[in-house]
């Protein structure tokens, strides 16, 4: 009888751990294929820390975000071929376009989908002449407020994480 319990327990553990790793983060998959110059991962407490003037609208907007992954590619930029391939793969997985912004020397493309936990995930890229970024936001986020937030970053009301220096360590 103890052997049957051990077999059942082992089978259950294999099924659970396989399920946990079945769906990887799109940002982590891309990062592995094309390593960035700098990586950031923000959680609720660190997201609120960039809000220097304690803007209640910003705090409300990020209230339900679980984490943000931001990968900076610097001058080397994102490989256009690889990013287009990644976006096509995401569409095949059920991601949908939610935001396309082109202009002011910046292109932004964001897509959204619910992950295996049922939480919304936003994935995309920001390309500027001097550098480029991959971004992944897990949790609820009002995408309509993004342009206003980006304008606030320009006014220095926040720590602009896109402008943090890279050090050659």
Secondary structure as GFF3:
##gff-version 3
##sequence-region A 1 169
A	DSSP	alpha_helix	2	20	.	.	.	ID=ss1
A	DSSP	alpha_helix	26	33	.	.	.	ID=ss2
A	DSSP	beta_strand	38	43	.	.	.	ID=ss3
A	DSSP	alpha_helix	44	49	.	.	.	ID=ss4
A	DSSP	alpha_helix	56	61	.	.	.	ID=ss5
A	DSSP	beta_strand	65	72	.	.	.	ID=ss6
A	DSSP	three_ten_helix	74	76	.	.	.	ID=ss7
A	DSSP	alpha_helix	80	92	.	.	.	ID=ss8
A	DSSP	beta_strand	96	103	.	.	.	ID=ss9
A	DSSP	beta_strand	106	114	.	.	.	ID=ss10
A	DSSP	beta_strand	120	128	.	.	.	ID=ss11
A	DSSP	beta_strand	132	139	.	.	.	ID=ss12
A	DSSP	three_ten_helix	143	145	.	.	.	ID=ss13
A	DSSP	alpha_helix	146	154	.	.	.	ID=ss14
A	DSSP	three_ten_helix	161	163	.	.	.	ID=ss15
###
